[in-house]
Structures are given as C-alpha cells and as structure tokens.
Amino acid sequence: MSVLTYPEAIGVGLLQGVTELFPVSSLGHSILVPALIGGQVERDLNVSADGSPYLNVLIGLHLATALALVVYFRRDWARVVRGLFTSVRERRIATVEQRLAWLLVVATIPVGIAGLALDSVFRTTLGKPVPTAVFLSLNGIVLYVTERLRRGGTGRRRAGAAPAPGEEDLSEEERSDRRITRLGFGQATWIGAAQILALCPGISRSGSTISAGIFRSMNHEDSARFAFLLATPVIGAAALLKVPSLLGPAGDGIRGQVVAGSVAAFVAGYVAVKYLTKYFETRTLTPFAIYCTVAGLGSLACFTLT
C-alpha cells in the first residue's frame, strides 16, 4: 500500500484549503492535479484506488478547513448559537440571530441527507479524472451563466454604499445578517440543496451555493457569506463522521502526514475566506467561471488525447 509523503500531504493541504472555498471544487482539484502530475504522486493521491490512504487524509484536511471557517466567522457563529439557544428556550423566532440560526439549520438538511445516502456512490463511481474534468467544465459554465442571467439584477454591492436607514450603528456583518434573514425558509432550503451538486467531483460547493443565492436575489457578498456559513457544519459534520477511522488501522502510517496537511489546510483556508469575503464585495464569479471551463476542458483533452 502506498503511503503519502509529508511534502505530498502539505501540498494537498494547501490545495484543499484554497479550493474548498474558492468556487472551483476542492475534490475536483484533489483528483485532477495528481492525475496531471502523474508518476508516484498519481499513485499516492488516488481517491478511487483500493487501499489508498489519500481519502483518509482528505477527511482530516476537510475538518481543518471547517475549523478555519469557524475561527474566521467566530463572532457570527457566537450569534448563531446564541440565537438557536434562545429560540428553543423561548419557543419563538423573533430576532435576526434566531432567524439566521434556523435558516442555516433548514438549509443544511437536504445536503446532509443526500450526503449520507449518496456520498460513497458519487466518489467511487465519478471520482476519476475524465468525469471530474467534465464536471469542472460544467461548473465553469454554470458560474458564467449565473453572471450573464443576473447581470441586470442583483449584481455587486457598490463599494462604500451607505447603510440602510436604522442600520447606521451596525457592523457590516450584522447588516449582511439582516439582508440574509430576508430569505424565506423555502428559499434557504433551495440554496442549501444546491450543495448536493458538489457531491459530483468538479462541481464546487461554494460556487453552487453562491449561484443559487444570486438567483434568489441576493448580492454576491451576501451569497458568499451565506455559502461559507452553510459550508461550515456540512464540511465539519462530514469530516467528524469519518475522523474516528483515522484512529484505527486506516490511520496507520499517515497520522503525522494528516496533522501536517491539516495545518497547511487551516492556514490556506483562513487566508482564502478572508480574501474572498472582500473580493465578493465588489467583484463577480466570472474569473472563476473562465478558469474552471478552461482547466476542465484542458484536463479532458489531456486525458483523452494521450
């Protein structure tokens, strides 16, 4: 059985931490990059290979990325937890904090059910370079279509825009929470369900969710913020379900590599979310759409013509 080296684990950690949050598909890149490099790297970093430790390493890396999101959005999660607790205690949904908490709960349910039922099927059946390249191209097309169709609608938030009346004393995060909580529970469920598409390697979780939010009349900034908040429990719960396997035989010989890669993923994830929250204040999905389409079609040509 192949065992990942420390440089491979750290490289994968950096790759995963960035691509999990950028709308370009972390699982897609985790499959395509090793396949394009080839050689021993391809053999070590093969999700679908029998006996490969790669998938177990990715589990630890996902948990590290979820922790980076928790740290970055720590004030938001404090408000969400407080809102959920007070809502249950008071048996009502009256405040912005309480409504945001329940929006996140209902939006997480569809992908949670689908993930438990279909995750292994998608990864084993589609977790190969050629279908992944196809899905990455489709991901780019979806992002581009989203921008084209909504170009005259929600669009970008104008930098330096004045706050709405009554919100002058609120932080930008609290203003964003207020805008997000204008969603209905049905709309939030639809946006959360878009994450199911990310079970297909090459389809981005954040890209799907941001696109769904934009189609529900949210601006780019709020769509990205809601997507990152939604990703935290989904990524974290999926990783926590599988982390115990690393404490058993499946973790033999790779625990040190998992720790090293997780540190890299945490740092990369934190930097990525910090950058993207500022980026989507004034910019769009178009550059990521172009990248995914070109990278997907280029990878597909490489795999089918060689």
Secondary structure, 3 states (H helix, E strand, C coil): CCCCCHHHHHHHHHHHHHHCCCCCCHHHHHHHHHHHHCHHHHHHCCCCCCCCCHHHHHHHHHHHHHHHHHHHCHHHHHHHHHHHHHHHHHCCCCCHHHHHHHHHHHHHHHHHHHHHHHHHHHHHHHCCHHHHHHHHHHHHHHHHHHHHHCCCCCCCCCCCCCCCCCCCCCCHHHHHHHHHCCCCHHHHHHHHHHHHHHHCCCCCHHHHHHHHHHHCCCCHHHHHHHHHHHHHHHHHHHHHHHHHHHHCHHHCCCHHHHHHHHHHHHHHHHHHHHHHHHHHHHCCCHHHHHHHHHHHHHHHHHHHHC
